[in-house]
Amino acid sequence: MLKRYRWWIGALVFSIVGFFFYDLLSEDKQTVEEFANEFYSYTLPTKTKIIEKGFDYGVSYGGGPWGSGGQPTAVAYMKLSSEPSEKELLDYFEIDNNKPLRGFEIYFKGDEEIKKTFDGKHSWYEGKIPSNPSKESNKGEPIEFIVQKRTVFDSPLGEFVDVFH
């Protein structure tokens, strides 16, 4: 009888520890999914279509060959196709003087560059925001561009977020 209770108590303790371990490992993904969904919910300009979207996270985004200095970083992007002019699009996302005011990064097709982490597991976009954006409408011939947002977040795993990702 005592062995039976001991077995059930052991199973209960194992289940509780397993649940907390699973919760710890999935917390980062939940945080990043919330960040990405908030980013995707941003209202897009009229006559704009989403071509592709995605997100990822890790400690290796930007900041030199070894990444962001151990800071877990979330990256979300959308590849879009739109008819308004480059100037209208930049104004829409509130980019002025080549500085993203809200954290949005916008790269028009041909101005973007795919960067990869030192281990090649993660990628993100970098590029140039045009200093003299075109004011010409792209009606009938939509232009493609990428809108991306990066943010640093607190992770219970800290620098080891890439190990358990």
MIDRENLO-914555 format. One record per residue: residue number from 1; chain; x, y, z of N, C-alpha, C in turn. Coordinates in pm, 1 decimal, padded with zeros to 6 digits. Example, Ala and Ser with C-alpha at 12.3 -4.5 7.8 and 13.67 -1.06 7.14 Angstrom:
{1, "A", {01319.0, -00569.0, 00780.0}, {01230.0, -00450.0, 00780.0}, {01320.0, -00330.0, 00780.0}} {2, "A", {01285.0, -00225.0, 00708.0}, {01367.0, -00106.0, 00714.0}, {01290.0, 00003.0, 00787.0}} 
***
This chain:
{1, "A", {00081.7, -00119.4, 00000.0}, {00000.0, 00000.0, 00000.0}, {00086.7, 00126.7, 00000.0}} {2, "A", {00192.2, 00127.2, 00081.8}, {00281.4, 00241.9, 00090.2}, {00355.7, 00262.9, -00042.0}} {3, "A", {00392.7, 00152.0, -00109.7}, {00460.2, 00162.8, -00239.0}, {00369.7, 00228.9, -00342.4}} {4, "A", {00243.3, 00197.0, -00335.0}, {00147.7, 00253.5, -00430.8}, {00139.6, 00405.9, -00414.8}} {5, "A", {00129.9, 00453.9, -00291.6}, {00125.6, 00599.0, -00267.7}, {00256.6, 00665.5, -00309.2}} {6, "A", {00366.2, 00598.6, -00280.4}, {00497.1, 00652.4, -00317.6}, {00506.0, 00666.4, -00470.2}} {7, "A", {00455.8, 00568.6, -00542.1}, {00458.0, 00574.8, -00688.9}, {00374.6, 00692.8, -00738.5}} {8, "A", {00253.0, 00711.5, -00685.5}, {00166.2, 00821.7, -00727.6}, {00226.3, 00957.3, -00691.5}} {9, "A", {00286.8, 00969.0, -00575.6}, {00351.1, 01095.0, -00536.4}, {00469.2, 01122.8, -00629.2}} {10, "A", {00547.5, 01020.1, -00661.0}, {00659.6, 01036.8, -00755.1}, {00611.1, 01080.0, -00892.3}} {11, "A", {00503.3, 01018.8, -00938.9}, {00447.2, 01055.3, -01069.6}, {00395.8, 01198.9, -01068.5}} {12, "A", {00332.5, 01239.7, -00958.6}, {00281.2, 01376.3, -00946.7}, {00395.5, 01477.7, -00945.8}} {13, "A", {00499.9, 01451.4, -00868.2}, {00616.2, 01540.8, -00863.0}, {00681.9, 01548.9, -01000.7}} {14, "A", {00699.3, 01435.1, -01066.7}, {00758.9, 01433.2, -01200.5}, {00674.6, 01514.7, -01298.6}} {15, "A", {00543.0, 01502.8, -01292.2}, {00453.1, 01577.7, -01380.9}, {00463.4, 01727.5, -01355.8}} {16, "A", {00467.2, 01767.4, -01230.2}, {00476.4, 01910.3, -01197.6}, {00609.3, 01967.7, -01244.8}} {17, "A", {00718.4, 01898.2, -01220.3}, {00850.2, 01943.9, -01266.0}, {00852.7, 01949.9, -01418.7}} {18, "A", {00797.8, 01849.6, -01485.1}, {00791.2, 01849.3, -01631.7}, {00710.7, 01965.7, -01685.4}} {19, "A", {00598.2, 01996.2, -01621.6}, {00515.1, 02108.4, -01664.9}, {00591.0, 02239.6, -01652.4}} {20, "A", {00659.0, 02262.5, -01540.4}, {00733.4, 02387.1, -01521.4}, {00851.1, 02397.4, -01617.8}} {21, "A", {00916.8, 02286.1, -01646.9}, {01026.4, 02286.2, -01742.9}, {00974.5, 02319.6, -01883.1}} {22, "A", {00862.8, 02259.5, -01921.5}, {00801.2, 02288.8, -02051.3}, {00760.3, 02435.6, -02058.7}} {23, "A", {00700.7, 02487.1, -01952.8}, {00657.9, 02626.8, -01949.1}, {00777.6, 02720.2, -01963.0}} {24, "A", {00887.1, 02688.5, -01896.5}, {01008.6, 02768.9, -01904.6}, {01061.8, 02772.0, -02047.2}} {25, "A", {01063.9, 02656.2, -02113.0}, {01117.5, 02648.6, -02248.7}, {01025.3, 02711.6, -02352.8}} {26, "A", {00896.1, 02715.7, -02328.2}, {00803.3, 02770.8, -02427.7}, {00770.8, 02918.0, -02403.6}} {27, "A", {00817.0, 02975.0, -02292.6}, {00785.0, 03114.7, -02261.9}, {00839.4, 03210.6, -02367.5}} {28, "A", {00962.4, 03188.5, -02414.5}, {01020.9, 03276.6, -02515.4}, {00940.3, 03274.7, -02644.4}} {29, "A", {00902.3, 03156.1, -02688.3}, {00825.3, 03145.3, -02813.0}, {00691.9, 03217.6, -02799.7}} {30, "A", {00627.1, 03205.9, -02685.7}, {00500.1, 03275.9, -02664.1}, {00520.0, 03426.9, -02666.3}} {31, "A", {00627.1, 03474.3, -02603.0}, {00657.3, 03617.8, -02600.8}, {00679.2, 03669.7, -02742.3}} {32, "A", {00756.7, 03595.7, -02820.6}, {00788.0, 03638.3, -02957.1}, {00664.8, 03629.9, -03046.7}} {33, "A", {00581.2, 03527.9, -03029.9}, {00457.5, 03518.8, -03108.4}, {00365.5, 03636.8, -03078.3}} {34, "A", {00356.9, 03678.3, -02952.8}, {00275.9, 03795.8, -02917.7}, {00332.0, 03920.9, -02984.0}} {35, "A", {00465.3, 03936.3, -02981.2}, {00530.2, 04050.1, -03047.0}, {00499.8, 04049.8, -03196.7}} {36, "A", {00514.0, 03933.2, -03260.9}, {00489.7, 03922.4, -03405.0}, {00343.4, 03949.8, -03438.3}} {37, "A", {00250.9, 03895.4, -03360.4}, {00108.6, 03918.6, -03387.3}, {00071.4, 04065.3, -03370.4}} {38, "A", {00132.9, 04132.2, -03273.5}, {00109.2, 04276.2, -03257.6}, {00162.4, 04351.7, -03379.3}} {39, "A", {00279.8, 04311.4, -03427.3}, {00339.3, 04371.9, -03546.5}, {00250.8, 04348.0, -03669.3}} {40, "A", {00201.2, 04224.7, -03686.1}, {00117.1, 04192.3, -03801.5}, {-00017.5, 04264.0, -03796.7}} {41, "A", {-00062.1, 04302.2, -03679.0}, {-00192.5, 04367.8, -03666.6}, {-00186.8, 04516.1, -03702.1}} {42, "A", {-00067.1, 04568.9, -03725.8}, {-00054.1, 04708.7, -03765.1}, {-00128.5, 04729.2, -03896.7}} {43, "A", {-00209.9, 04831.7, -03903.3}, {-00289.4, 04858.7, -04023.2}, {-00197.6, 04895.8, -04139.3}} {44, "A", {-00216.2, 04830.0, -04250.7}, {-00133.5, 04854.7, -04369.0}, {-00195.7, 04962.8, -04456.5}} {45, "A", {-00114.0, 05028.4, -04540.1}, {-00168.1, 05128.4, -04632.8}, {-00268.2, 05064.8, -04729.4}} {46, "A", {-00352.8, 05147.2, -04788.8}, {-00448.2, 05096.6, -04887.7}, {-00372.2, 05039.0, -05007.0}} {47, "A", {-00435.5, 04945.4, -05073.9}, {-00378.7, 04878.8, -05191.3}, {-00243.6, 04814.2, -05160.6}} {48, "A", {-00235.2, 04752.8, -05043.4}, {-00113.9, 04682.5, -05002.0}, {-00149.5, 04537.2, -04973.6}} {49, "A", {-00069.5, 04446.7, -05028.8}, {-00091.7, 04303.3, -05009.1}, {00029.1, 04241.8, -04939.7}} {50, "A", {00001.3, 04145.5, -04853.9}, {00108.8, 04072.7, -04786.3}, {00153.8, 03958.7, -04877.2}} {51, "A", {00281.8, 03955.3, -04908.2}, {00339.7, 03849.1, -04990.0}, {00388.4, 03735.8, -04899.5}} {52, "A", {00452.9, 03774.7, -04790.5}, {00511.5, 03676.2, -04699.5}, {00530.3, 03742.6, -04563.9}} {53, "A", {00524.3, 03663.4, -04458.4}, {00555.0, 03717.1, -04326.2}, {00617.8, 03607.9, -04241.5}} {54, "A", {00695.7, 03650.0, -04143.9}, {00761.5, 03553.2, -04058.3}, {00822.9, 03620.1, -03936.8}} {55, "A", {00867.1, 03537.4, -03843.6}, {00933.5, 03588.1, -03724.2}, {01031.6, 03484.0, -03672.7}} {56, "A", {01123.6, 03529.8, -03590.4}, {01221.3, 03441.0, -03528.9}, {01279.4, 03512.8, -03407.7}} {57, "A", {01360.9, 03442.3, -03332.5}, {01425.6, 03503.6, -03217.3}, {01555.0, 03430.9, -03185.8}} {58, "A", {01641.9, 03499.1, -03114.9}, {01769.7, 03442.5, -03074.9}, {01857.6, 03551.5, -03018.4}} {59, "A", {01981.9, 03516.8, -02987.5}, {02074.5, 03616.1, -02933.7}, {02172.9, 03663.0, -03040.1}} {60, "A", {02156.1, 03621.4, -03163.0}, {02255.1, 03648.0, -03267.1}, {02213.1, 03752.8, -03369.1}} {61, "A", {02111.4, 03833.4, -03341.3}, {02062.4, 03928.6, -03441.0}, {02132.5, 04062.5, -03431.7}} {62, "A", {02203.4, 04099.8, -03538.4}, {02266.2, 04231.0, -03545.5}, {02377.2, 04246.2, -03443.2}} {63, "A", {02436.6, 04366.6, -03438.9}, {02535.9, 04396.7, -03336.9}, {02670.9, 04331.1, -03357.5}} {64, "A", {02710.9, 04304.8, -03479.9}, {02842.9, 04249.7, -03504.3}, {02840.9, 04099.4, -03524.4}} {65, "A", {02959.5, 04040.0, -03537.2}, {02966.7, 03898.8, -03572.1}, {02911.1, 03805.0, -03466.4}} {66, "A", {02905.7, 03845.6, -03341.3}, {02854.9, 03757.4, -03236.4}, {02715.3, 03795.7, -03193.5}} {67, "A", {02650.8, 03883.3, -03266.1}, {02510.3, 03911.7, -03239.2}, {02486.9, 04029.1, -03148.0}} {68, "A", {02380.6, 04022.1, -03072.2}, {02333.3, 04134.6, -02992.2}, {02389.6, 04133.0, -02850.7}} {69, "A", {02506.6, 04077.4, -02833.0}, {02570.8, 04079.7, -02702.9}, {02500.7, 03995.6, -02598.1}} {70, "A", {02437.0, 03888.8, -02638.6}, {02370.0, 03802.0, -02543.3}, {02229.0, 03844.7, -02509.3}} {71, "A", {02179.5, 03950.5, -02572.4}, {02043.1, 03996.8, -02548.7}, {01948.2, 03921.6, -02641.6}} {72, "A", {01851.2, 03847.8, -02588.5}, {01754.1, 03781.7, -02676.0}, {01677.1, 03885.8, -02757.8}} {73, "A", {01672.2, 03865.8, -02887.9}, {01610.8, 03961.6, -02978.9}, {01504.1, 03892.6, -03062.6}} {74, "A", {01389.7, 03957.8, -03073.7}, {01280.9, 03908.7, -03158.8}, {01282.0, 03988.4, -03288.4}} {75, "A", {01259.4, 03920.8, -03399.7}, {01254.4, 03984.0, -03531.0}, {01126.9, 03937.2, -03600.5}} {76, "A", {01048.7, 04033.3, -03649.5}, {00929.1, 04001.0, -03728.3}, {00934.7, 04083.6, -03856.3}} {77, "A", {00891.3, 04024.6, -03966.3}, {00894.7, 04097.1, -04093.5}, {00771.3, 04064.4, -04175.9}} {78, "A", {00743.9, 04152.7, -04271.7}, {00641.4, 04129.1, -04373.3}, {00697.3, 04175.7, -04506.9}} {79, "A", {00688.4, 04091.2, -04608.2}, {00716.6, 04133.1, -04745.1}, {00583.5, 04178.7, -04801.5}} {80, "A", {00581.7, 04300.2, -04853.1}, {00456.9, 04359.9, -04899.6}, {00468.0, 04405.8, -05043.6}} {81, "A", {00353.3, 04420.9, -05106.9}, {00341.0, 04476.4, -05240.9}, {00239.0, 04588.8, -05230.9}} {82, "A", {00275.3, 04708.3, -05282.6}, {00187.1, 04823.2, -05263.1}, {00196.0, 04921.6, -05379.2}} {83, "A", {00087.8, 04997.5, -05399.1}, {00082.3, 05095.4, -05507.3}, {00122.9, 05237.4, -05468.3}} {84, "A", {00110.5, 05280.5, -05341.9}, {00153.7, 05417.4, -05309.3}, {00302.6, 05437.7, -05337.0}} {85, "A", {00344.5, 05563.5, -05345.6}, {00484.4, 05595.6, -05373.3}, {00572.4, 05560.8, -05253.3}} {86, "A", {00703.5, 05555.3, -05278.2}, {00797.9, 05528.0, -05169.6}, {00782.7, 05631.9, -05058.9}} {87, "A", {00768.5, 05757.8, -05097.0}, {00754.4, 05867.2, -04999.7}, {00629.1, 05847.8, -04914.8}} {88, "A", {00517.5, 05814.1, -04979.3}, {00392.4, 05791.6, -04905.8}, {00406.0, 05674.2, -04808.7}} {89, "A", {00474.9, 05569.2, -04852.4}, {00493.3, 05452.5, -04766.1}, {00581.6, 05485.4, -04645.9}} {90, "A", {00690.8, 05557.7, -04670.0}, {00778.2, 05596.4, -04559.1}, {00704.3, 05687.0, -04460.8}} {91, "A", {00625.7, 05780.1, -04513.7}, {00546.8, 05868.2, -04426.6}, {00443.3, 05788.1, -04348.8}} {92, "A", {00384.8, 05690.3, -04413.6}, {00282.1, 05609.3, -04348.6}, {00339.1, 05535.9, -04227.0}} {93, "A", {00457.8, 05481.9, -04243.6}, {00521.2, 05410.6, -04132.9}, {00602.2, 05504.6, -04043.1}} {94, "A", {00582.9, 05635.0, -04063.4}, {00641.9, 05740.0, -03981.0}, {00793.2, 05733.5, -03975.1}} {95, "A", {00853.5, 05722.5, -04089.3}, {00998.9, 05726.0, -04095.7}, {01037.0, 05862.0, -04151.9}} {96, "A", {01119.9, 05932.1, -04078.8}, {01159.0, 06066.7, -04116.7}, {01309.3, 06081.0, -04093.2}} {97, "A", {01376.8, 06147.6, -04184.2}, {01521.4, 06168.9, -04173.0}, {01598.4, 06037.5, -04157.4}} {98, "A", {01551.4, 05934.3, -04223.8}, {01614.8, 05802.1, -04223.6}, {01624.0, 05738.5, -04085.4}} {99, "A", {01543.2, 05782.3, -03989.6}, {01541.9, 05721.9, -03855.9}, {01402.8, 05666.8, -03828.6}} {100, "A", {01390.8, 05536.1, -03807.1}, {01259.3, 05480.7, -03776.1}, {01211.0, 05530.5, -03639.8}} {101, "A", {01100.0, 05602.5, -03639.0}, {01048.9, 05657.9, -03514.3}, {00977.7, 05554.0, -03430.4}} {102, "A", {00918.4, 05457.1, -03492.4}, {00844.4, 05355.4, -03417.8}, {00916.8, 05221.5, -03417.7}} {103, "A", {01035.6, 05217.8, -03463.4}, {01109.0, 05092.1, -03466.0}, {01091.2, 05012.4, -03593.2}} {104, "A", {01015.3, 05065.0, -03689.4}, {00998.4, 04995.1, -03816.5}, {01122.0, 05016.4, -03902.7}} {105, "A", {01161.3, 04912.2, -03971.8}, {01267.1, 04921.9, -04071.6}, {01200.4, 04891.1, -04204.6}} {106, "A", {01221.2, 04977.2, -04304.2}, {01159.8, 04955.9, -04435.6}, {01269.8, 04951.3, -04540.4}} {107, "A", {01267.7, 04844.4, -04620.2}, {01365.6, 04827.5, -04726.5}, {01291.2, 04795.6, -04855.1}} {108, "A", {01312.9, 04878.2, -04957.5}, {01249.6, 04855.2, -05086.7}, {01329.7, 04751.3, -05164.2}} {109, "A", {01260.7, 04682.0, -05254.9}, {01323.7, 04574.4, -05332.0}, {01449.7, 04627.8, -05400.3}} {110, "A", {01557.1, 04556.5, -05382.3}, {01685.5, 04596.3, -05438.2}, {01772.6, 04669.9, -05337.8}} {111, "A", {01711.4, 04726.3, -05233.5}, {01786.4, 04797.2, -05129.6}, {01807.4, 04710.8, -05006.1}} {112, "A", {01748.8, 04591.1, -05005.3}, {01757.2, 04505.8, -04887.4}, {01870.3, 04404.4, -04902.8}} {113, "A", {01918.7, 04358.1, -04790.2}, {02023.3, 04256.9, -04788.5}, {01988.7, 04157.7, -04677.7}} {114, "A", {01994.6, 04030.1, -04709.9}, {01967.0, 03928.0, -04609.1}, {02095.9, 03902.4, -04531.7}} {115, "A", {02088.7, 03920.4, -04401.0}, {02202.9, 03894.5, -04312.9}, {02176.7, 03763.9, -04239.8}} {116, "A", {02282.6, 03690.3, -04217.3}, {02270.2, 03564.3, -04143.6}, {02357.8, 03570.4, -04019.0}} {117, "A", {02316.5, 03496.5, -03917.2}, {02396.2, 03489.3, -03796.1}, {02523.9, 03411.4, -03824.3}} {118, "A", {02619.4, 03422.2, -03733.3}, {02747.9, 03356.7, -03754.6}, {02734.4, 03206.0, -03773.0}} {119, "A", {02631.9, 03146.0, -03714.3}, {02613.3, 03001.6, -03728.9}, {02520.2, 02966.4, -03844.9}} {120, "A", {02463.6, 03068.0, -03911.7}, {02377.6, 03046.8, -04027.5}, {02237.3, 02999.3, -03996.4}} {121, "A", {02199.9, 02992.3, -03868.9}, {02068.4, 02940.3, -03831.6}, {01957.2, 03044.2, -03842.0}} {122, "A", {01991.1, 03171.1, -03827.1}, {01889.8, 03276.5, -03827.3}, {01925.4, 03381.4, -03932.1}} {123, "A", {01823.4, 03448.3, -03983.8}, {01848.5, 03555.6, -04080.2}, {01754.4, 03672.1, -04053.2}} {124, "A", {01793.0, 03788.9, -04102.1}, {01712.4, 03909.2, -04090.8}, {01750.6, 04000.6, -04206.0}} {125, "A", {01680.3, 04110.1, -04219.5}, {01704.7, 04202.9, -04329.4}, {01773.3, 04328.9, -04279.0}} {126, "A", {01861.6, 04381.3, -04362.0}, {01920.5, 04512.4, -04340.6}, {01928.3, 04577.3, -04477.0}} {127, "A", {01948.0, 04706.1, -04479.5}, {01956.3, 04775.7, -04606.3}, {01957.3, 04925.0, -04586.5}} {128, "A", {01924.4, 04994.6, -04693.9}, {01923.9, 05140.8, -04691.3}, {01782.7, 05192.3, -04710.9}} {129, "A", {01750.7, 05294.5, -04634.1}, {01625.9, 05366.5, -04656.5}, {01662.2, 05479.2, -04752.5}} {130, "A", {01591.4, 05494.6, -04863.7}, {01629.9, 05595.8, -04961.7}, {01629.0, 05736.7, -04902.4}} {131, "A", {01735.9, 05813.0, -04931.0}, {01743.1, 05950.4, -04880.3}, {01648.0, 06042.1, -04957.2}} {132, "A", {01624.7, 06011.2, -05084.3}, {01528.7, 06086.5, -05166.0}, {01426.2, 05988.6, -05222.3}} {133, "A", {01328.0, 05950.0, -05141.2}, {01230.3, 05851.6, -05189.7}, {01146.7, 05906.3, -05305.0}} {134, "A", {01110.7, 05817.4, -05394.5}, {01029.9, 05853.8, -05510.7}, {00890.6, 05898.7, -05466.2}} {135, "A", {00841.7, 06004.1, -05529.8}, {00706.3, 06053.3, -05501.3}, {00607.6, 06004.9, -05606.8}} {136, "A", {00658.9, 05927.0, -05702.4}, {00576.9, 05877.9, -05812.7}, {00492.7, 05758.7, -05767.9}} {137, "A", {00364.2, 05764.9, -05797.1}, {00272.6, 05656.7, -05761.0}, {00306.0, 05531.3, -05841.1}} {138, "A", {00279.5, 05418.4, -05784.3}, {00305.3, 05290.3, -05850.1}, {00175.5, 05222.8, -05890.4}} {139, "A", {00078.1, 05303.7, -05927.5}, {-00053.3, 05252.2, -05963.6}, {-00040.7, 05156.9, -06082.2}} {140, "A", {-00094.2, 05037.2, -06065.4}, {-00089.4, 04936.5, -06171.1}, {00038.0, 04854.6, -06169.7}} {141, "A", {00144.8, 04907.3, -06112.6}, {00271.8, 04835.9, -06101.6}, {00321.8, 04846.3, -05957.6}} {142, "A", {00264.3, 04767.3, -05867.5}, {00302.2, 04777.8, -05726.5}, {00450.3, 04747.9, -05702.4}} {143, "A", {00506.7, 04817.9, -05605.9}, {00645.6, 04792.2, -05568.0}, {00646.8, 04696.4, -05449.0}} {144, "A", {00754.6, 04622.0, -05439.2}, {00770.4, 04530.1, -05327.3}, {00866.4, 04591.3, -05226.4}} {145, "A", {00837.2, 04568.4, -05100.1}, {00924.2, 04617.5, -04994.2}, {00907.2, 04531.0, -04870.8}} {146, "A", {00998.6, 04548.5, -04778.0}, {00998.2, 04471.3, -04654.0}, {00983.5, 04567.4, -04537.6}} {147, "A", {00892.8, 04535.0, -04447.7}, {00879.4, 04607.7, -04321.9}, {00921.0, 04509.6, -04213.4}} {148, "A", {01014.3, 04552.0, -04130.8}, {01068.7, 04464.5, -04027.7}, {01075.2, 04540.6, -03895.9}} {149, "A", {01063.8, 04467.7, -03788.2}, {01077.8, 04527.8, -03656.0}, {01155.0, 04431.5, -03567.8}} {150, "A", {01250.1, 04486.2, -03493.1}, {01329.5, 04407.1, -03399.3}, {01313.0, 04465.5, -03259.5}} {151, "A", {01317.8, 04380.6, -03160.5}, {01313.9, 04426.9, -03022.0}, {01388.6, 04328.5, -02933.3}} {152, "A", {01446.9, 04382.0, -02828.9}, {01513.5, 04299.6, -02729.0}, {01410.5, 04264.4, -02623.0}} {153, "A", {01412.1, 04140.9, -02573.9}, {01317.2, 04101.2, -02470.3}, {01389.0, 04023.2, -02360.9}} {154, "A", {01326.7, 04019.0, -02244.8}, {01382.7, 03943.8, -02132.2}, {01343.8, 03797.4, -02145.4}} {155, "A", {01441.9, 03711.6, -02130.3}, {01418.0, 03568.1, -02140.7}, {01464.2, 03499.7, -02013.0}} {156, "A", {01386.1, 03406.0, -01962.7}, {01432.9, 03332.2, -01844.8}, {01556.7, 03247.6, -01876.8}} {157, "A", {01579.6, 03222.0, -02004.9}, {01695.5, 03142.1, -02045.3}, {01817.7, 03227.8, -02073.9}} {158, "A", {01799.3, 03360.9, -02081.2}, {01910.6, 03452.8, -02103.6}, {01985.6, 03422.2, -02231.2}} {159, "A", {02118.9, 03413.8, -02219.1}, {02204.3, 03390.1, -02335.3}, {02186.2, 03251.5, -02395.7}} {160, "A", {02122.1, 03162.0, -02323.5}, {02107.0, 03024.5, -02370.4}, {01979.9, 03003.8, -02452.2}} {161, "A", {01913.2, 03113.5, -02489.4}, {01788.5, 03103.5, -02564.2}, {01809.1, 03027.5, -02696.0}} {162, "A", {01924.5, 03045.1, -02760.9}, {01950.6, 02975.6, -02887.2}, {01969.8, 02825.6, -02867.3}} {163, "A", {02017.0, 02784.7, -02751.7}, {02040.2, 02642.6, -02724.9}, {01908.2, 02566.6, -02722.0}} {164, "A", {01805.3, 02627.6, -02661.9}, {01676.6, 02560.4, -02645.5}, {01573.9, 02603.0, -02749.2}} {165, "A", {01614.6, 02678.9, -02850.0}, {01523.7, 02732.4, -02952.2}, {01492.8, 02627.3, -03054.6}} 
***
